[in-house]
Amino acid sequence: MWIHTDAAFGLFAGLLDDYKSKLNGIECSDSITVDCHKWLNTPYDGAVAYVKEKKYQVAVFKNIAPYLNEPGVETPW
């Protein structure tokens, strides 16, 4: 089972002492998304996705187009 937390608006509430307890258990999430424009006044498309296990993030966003990198060469990140 995969647990995802859509914290588009609420994650930044955890910065305030009065609301920190509202985020109890968020560490159990496998992934969390947040929209920075909701509180940080950044451009609308400024979103962040956190994934607990690095291997999944790498697998999804890995560049596998053969014309963009050398075959068989792994990225260091």
C-alpha positions in Angstrom: 0.0 0.0 0.0 1.2 3.5 -0.8 0.2 6.4 1.4 0.2 9.8 -0.3 -0.4 13.1 1.5 -1.7 16.0 -0.6 -0.5 18.8 1.6 -0.9 21.5 -1.0 -2.1 24.0 1.5 -1.7 22.5 4.9 2.0 21.5 5.1 3.2 25.0 5.8 0.8 25.3 8.7 3.3 23.0 10.5 5.6 26.0 10.8 3.2 27.5 13.3 3.3 26.1 16.9 -0.5 26.2 17.1 -0.9 23.8 14.1 2.1 21.5 14.4 0.0 18.8 16.0 -2.3 18.7 12.9 0.6 17.1 11.0 1.1 14.2 13.4 1.6 11.0 11.4 2.7 12.7 8.2 6.0 10.9 8.6 4.1 7.7 7.7 3.5 9.0 4.2 5.4 7.5 1.3 5.0 10.7 -0.7 3.9 14.3 0.0 3.1 17.1 -2.3 2.9 20.8 -1.5 2.2 23.9 -3.5 4.6 26.7 -2.6 2.4 29.4 -4.1 -0.2 28.8 -1.4 1.9 30.3 1.4 5.3 31.3 0.0 4.0 33.6 -2.7 5.9 31.9 -5.5 4.7 31.4 -9.1 1.7 29.1 -9.4 3.6 26.2 -10.9 6.1 26.1 -8.0 5.2 22.7 -6.5 7.3 20.2 -4.6 7.0 16.4 -4.4 8.7 14.5 -1.7 9.2 10.8 -2.0 10.4 8.8 1.0 12.3 6.2 -1.1 14.8 7.7 -3.5 14.7 4.8 -5.9 11.1 5.6 -6.9 11.8 9.2 -7.5 14.8 8.3 -9.7 12.9 5.7 -11.6 10.1 8.1 -12.5 12.2 11.0 -13.5 15.2 9.2 -14.9 16.4 10.3 -18.3 16.2 7.2 -20.5 16.2 8.9 -23.9 19.2 7.3 -25.6 20.1 10.5 -27.4 20.5 12.5 -24.1 23.0 10.4 -22.2 25.5 7.6 -22.7 24.0 4.1 -22.6 24.9 2.2 -19.4 26.1 5.3 -17.5 24.1 5.9 -14.3 23.6 9.3 -12.8 25.2 10.0 -9.4 21.9 11.1 -7.8 
